Amino acid sequence: MKRMTAAFLILALFASMGAVLSSCGEDITDSSAIAEGIDGGWTKPASPVVTEELKKILDKACETLAGMEYIPVAYLGSQVVAGTNHSFLCKARASYEDAEAYYAVVTVYEDLEGNAEILNEVMTDIVAESGDAPGAWTETATPELTDEAKDALAKACEALTGMEYTPVALLATQAVSGTNYRIFCEAAASVPGDVSSYVILVVNRDPQGGAEIVETLLFEKEEYTQIANPVVEYGSDEESLESAEKHVGFRLDIPADIKADQYIVISGKILEVDFEAGYIRKSAGSDDISGDYNEYAETAEKDIGGKTVTLKGNGGRIYLAIWTDGGYTYCVGMYDGVTEDRMASLAEAVK
């Protein structure tokens, strides 16, 4: 799915605690999809698991934080600005003995030099409870959605209309009469133009196989603090490319069979080409400018046209190629993955 680089989206959150009839969108059974673009330039990750690299970014942002600690639960997405914004679902806890932990969405800004700071937090009064006592909630070892949790949510939504819930992460389970699932979701009204908000649903699956939403926990309405988005968008023709090249001060050659949808300059340094199946980036320096923080099962270095190119992918398909050459850093990202030969031909042609 094509990456979008529009202005920063301020998530609209629910203004009412009233009951709303709800239905689930088609996405609820597809948690394995490769990252897709969402409004405002935010990109959803392929997995909500917080990798060690992402945890280090959050830890760095919290180094000077006093009186509060943030424990990452799930990774919600990234946005390229003058660096990268990262969105985390966290457990927020005051730094004193026996303090309760509450769920919060935390936005972290990572600049191009690797520094990090917290931009803002959307706090809630939802207690991240768990324990060992019978009937207590048990936190999941990973936020990855299980088939059982997805099936329970889908079943619970079958007869409901008016809202669409897209599950993002499984937070906890509880043994009751059947099983309760605490699921972090995006929610949007089934009307044109509505934008998503975050909710936590408690879904009960009874022993007979029935399911229902027994509780809806809403996040407080707070706007995200935003920084200026230094994205300059150009057209898709040769004249637009020339203008973008003048902006960054270097040329970019792309494969002849790639039809650009748009040329983009990010923070005056990164030249990006968006096309239907992916994107290409170039910048001066040696940093990884891909903006792709997914953890891939397969990583290999290959000599391609005299360049050492790092290829990353899953299941034999390559989603990302990154390399440096002649004082510049490059990347090619393919949303649905391609064969190694196809990625090699793309990387060889990009200069």
Secondary structure, DSSP 8 states (H G I E B T S, - for coil): ------S----------S----EE-GGGG--S----B-GGGEE--S-----HHHHHHHHHHTTT--SEEEEEEEEEEEEESSSEEEEEEEEEEESSTT--EEEEEEEEEE-TTS-EEEEEEEEEEEE----SSTT--EE-SS----HHHHHHHHHHTTT--SEEEEEEEEEEEEESSSEEEEEEEEEEESSTT---EEEEEEEEE-TTS-EEEEEEEE------------EEE--SSHHHHHHHHHHHTS-----TT---SEEEEETTTEEEEEETTEEEEEEESSS---------SEEEEEEETTEEEEEEEETTEEEEEEEEETTEEEEEEEEEEE-HHHHHHHHHH--
